[in-house]
Structures are given as C-alpha cells and as structure tokens.
Amino acid sequence: MRFEPTFLVTATFAADAADRRGPHRQAHLAHVESLLATGTALLAGARADLTASVLVLRAADAGAARALCEQDPYWRHGVWTAIEVVDYLAAIPQPLGRS
C-alpha cells in the first residue's frame, strides 16, 4: 500500500480567541472549505474544549502543511498562537469517497 504524505495539525487558540475570531471567521471558514473541496484537507474541526483547531492535511512535507495553515486568516490575525504539525498515518491509503 502507498500512503500519501499526510499531517495532523493542531492550531492552538489565543486566550482571547472568542473575541478575536469574529471578524475573521467567514474568511477562515472559506479557507478551510477550499482545502476540503480540493482534497488537501481530509478533516477540519476543533477540539471539544475549544482550545485548538485540528486538521488532517495532505501536503508534500510538514513545511508545506504548515504553510497552508499560515495562509489561514486565523493565523494571520492572531486567533491561533501556535501550529504543531506531525506525521499522520491514515488507516487506509485513500480516504473513503475520494478517488
């Protein structure tokens, strides 16, 4: 089996993220939706405790995955304060529903 390079990203919210994110939320969601639409993002959401966003991204390497997150309005406007990128191994080589 051949697995595409995939990364688990955790983007930590600023302490005042609830106040900061309002003006940037629609642009953030548009960015995430475009990543999902192209298959670059396989999963996007937030931790239930709302301390971080979580994404599973396809990218050439960890630096490319990080660069995708650094383009997000939440990063550019300080809603996220840290981005952690780690290798992720999917249970199957191709996500269900994708060719």
Buried (B, 14 or more C-beta within 10 A) or exposed (E): EEEEBBBBBBBBBBEEBEEBBEEBEEBBEEBBEEBBEEEBBBBBEEEEEEEBBEBBBBBEEBEBBBEBBEEBBBBBBEBBBEBBBEEBEEEEEEBEEEE
